Amino acid sequence: MRRPWTGVIVALVTPLTDAGEICAPDIARLVTSVRPHVNALVPALSTGEGWALSDRQWNQLVAGTARHAGGLPVLAGIERPTTTEVIARARLAAALGARAVVVTTPYGPQVSQREMYRHYAAVTQAVSLPVVAYHESAVSGNSLHLDTLLQVCRLAGVVAVKDSGGSAAFTRRLIAARPGVPILQGVEALLLEAGEVDGYLVALANVEPALCTALFVEPSSARAAEVRAACERYGLARPDWYRMIKAELHRRGVLTTARIIQTQERQHEDHDDGQFPQTPVHPQPLAAQRRPLHADRADRTGLDHAEGRRPHCAYAAGRLAYAVGGGTRGTTGR
């Protein structure tokens, strides 16, 4: 039986109509296309343009994903700037059919490590759903240090970590510290480099779910080369990776359009040709943490978070990781 916090989990794109509304039939087709190959579904994270979703769009997206999940767990992404806003959405998630929520830290570089811990403590105390801690910095503008993340993992309601910090060295240190929850790698470029994680939570699974599962179940250099080629083919190192994934799904007939969410900021920045800008707007361009998939290894994947420095490597759209049981894949198996 597949466990919901391990294996391959897909960070879904957000299907839209030509009018920019959530497209229910496209949600059904997208979920149906990936469902045989993944362990869980995650709408409304960075690949799903979660930072830009209105409350109405978020509600429709989470509910639509749950409606067509076919028994797979739905982990609702929540990308909101304050603890109060996160709790409000998390409380709705259960009613919409979600089995867990994936939560960033509060937004802003001024947020302290103590405030980050208190944020997760408040969320776990306020909501009934399990919480996946989202380790990143592109959306929030800050980053959990290892010691803080380990404290967060000890909270009773935290069931996994999605590691999209972009540093293979950090992920290996997290694994070695045995956090007691599953670790999900969120950056395609680090799927093998970061060590024995418990799963992948990646955007690539929208278009290549079987390949992602094959790499996880039987990792090899040949399969890793296939993943690198797929990432290059679908433009996952681009600042608008979610647009590129949508374009491919539109080409396949899974999505009706390749449209991305248009925020007020994007309206002001529209190109003369009517295309939307390529980079997210909140709070820092996510592109700043993406890198080519052939970039150098650990010393190029990011600076050590424990030194209080921001990573300057790939943020591949919310790519993540977590461990069950003993805290490492070695104890949980694949």
RAWODA-V250697 format. One record per pair of residues at least 6 apart in sequence whose ideal C-beta (glycine too) atoms are under 7 Angstrom apart, sorted by the first residue. I is the first residue (numbers start at 0). GAP is how many residues later the second one is. Records with the same first field share a line. If there is no record, write none. Layout:
I: GAP, GAP
//
This chain:
1: 37
2: 36, 321
3: 35, 36, 69, 95
4: 154, 155, 177, 317, 319
5: 33, 176, 192, 193, 318, 326
6: 32, 192, 209
7: 29, 30, 31, 191, 192, 197, 201, 204, 205, 208
8: 29, 30, 31, 33, 175, 190, 191, 192
9: 24, 28, 31, 32, 195, 196, 199
10: 31, 34, 36, 37, 190, 191, 192, 306, 307
11: 18, 29, 30, 31, 35, 36, 53, 194
12: 34, 35, 193, 229, 232, 233, 236
13: 34, 35, 47, 247
14: 7, 8, 11, 12, 15, 240
15: 6, 7, 241, 243, 245
16: 6, 239, 240
17: 239, 241
19: 239, 242
21: 35, 38, 39, 42
22: 233
23: 40
25: 229, 230
26: 37, 38, 41
27: 40
28: 225
29: 219, 224, 225
30: 10, 34, 37, 38
31: 36
32: 221
33: 171, 172, 175
34: 35, 37
36: 172, 173, 176
37: 167, 171
39: 32, 33, 35
40: 24, 28, 31, 33
41: 33, 35, 60, 159
42: 18, 19, 22, 31, 33, 34
43: 6, 9, 14, 17, 18, 32, 33
44: 32, 34, 57, 273
45: 93, 240, 271, 272
46: 156, 195, 270, 271
47: 29
48: 193, 211, 212
49: 27, 29
50: 28, 88, 229, 231
51: 209, 211, 230
52: 8, 208
57: 31
58: 33, 37
61: 12, 14, 31, 34, 36
62: 33, 34
64: 9
65: 8, 30, 31, 32
66: 30
72: 26, 27
73: 23, 24, 25
74: 23, 24, 25, 26, 27, 57
75: 17, 22, 25
76: 25
77: 8, 11, 12, 23, 24, 25
78: 25, 60
79: 6, 9
80: 25, 26
81: 24
82: 23, 36, 39, 40
85: 17, 37
86: 35, 36, 39, 40
89: 11, 33, 37, 39
90: 36
92: 8, 36
93: 34, 35
97: 31
99: 29, 30, 31, 32, 59
100: 28, 30, 31
101: 30, 32, 60
102: 20, 28, 30, 31
103: 30, 32, 35, 36
104: 6, 11, 14, 35, 37, 39
105: 9, 13, 34
106: 33, 34, 176
107: 33, 34
108: 32, 33
110: 31
112: 32, 35
115: 28, 32
116: 31, 34, 35
119: 11, 13, 32, 35, 38
120: 34
122: 8
123: 7, 31, 32, 33, 34
129: 27, 29
130: 26, 27, 28
131: 27, 28, 29, 30, 190
132: 16, 19, 20, 25, 28
133: 28
134: 9, 14, 26, 27, 28, 29, 30
135: 28, 29, 179
136: 6, 28, 152, 173, 174
137: 146, 148, 150, 151, 177
140: 142, 143
142: 22, 162, 167
143: 8
144: 160, 161
145: 24, 27, 28, 31, 159, 160
148: 12, 25
149: 27, 29
151: 6
152: 8, 26, 27, 28
153: 26
157: 23
158: 22
159: 21, 22, 24, 162
160: 18, 20, 22, 23, 160, 161
161: 22, 24, 39, 158, 159, 160
162: 8, 11, 20, 21, 22, 23, 157, 158
163: 22, 23, 151, 154, 155, 156
164: 137, 140, 146
165: 21, 123, 135, 136, 145, 147, 148, 149
166: 134, 135, 138, 144, 146
167: 22, 25, 26, 130, 133
168: 129, 132, 135
169: 132, 134, 135
170: 14, 19, 23, 24, 26, 150
171: 22, 23
173: 9
174: 8, 20, 21, 22, 153
177: 148, 149, 150
178: 144, 148
179: 147
180: 141, 142, 146
181: 16, 17, 140, 141, 142
182: 14, 15, 138, 139, 140
183: 13, 14, 15, 16, 17, 136, 137, 138
184: 6, 9, 12, 15, 134, 135, 136
185: 15, 16, 132, 133, 134, 135
186: 127, 129, 132
187: 14, 16, 39, 43, 48, 105, 128, 131
188: 102, 104, 106, 125, 127
189: 111
190: 9, 24, 36
191: 27, 32
192: 104
195: 132, 133, 134
196: 124, 126, 132
197: 123, 124, 125, 126, 131, 134
198: 17, 122, 123
199: 12, 16
200: 118, 119, 120
201: 10, 117
202: 33, 38, 42, 113, 114, 115, 116
203: 8, 23, 26, 27, 32
204: 7
205: 39, 43
206: 27, 38, 41, 42
207: 22
210: 15, 16, 19
213: 9
214: 8, 9, 12
215: 118
216: 117
227: 65
230: 6, 62
231: 61
233: 10, 11, 14
234: 6, 9
235: 80
236: 53, 54, 55, 56
237: 6
238: 39, 40, 46, 47, 48, 51
239: 38, 39
240: 75, 76
241: 18, 75
242: 15, 17, 35
245: 9, 12, 14
246: 11
248: 6
249: 7, 8
259: 16
261: 14
262: 18
264: 16
265: 10, 11, 15
268: 8
269: 6
278: 6, 7, 8
279: 6
285: 29
288: 22, 23, 24, 25, 26
289: 24, 25, 26
290: 22, 23
294: 18
299: 13
300: 12
301: 9, 10, 11
302: 6, 8
322: 6, 9
323: 8
324: 6, 7
325: 6
//
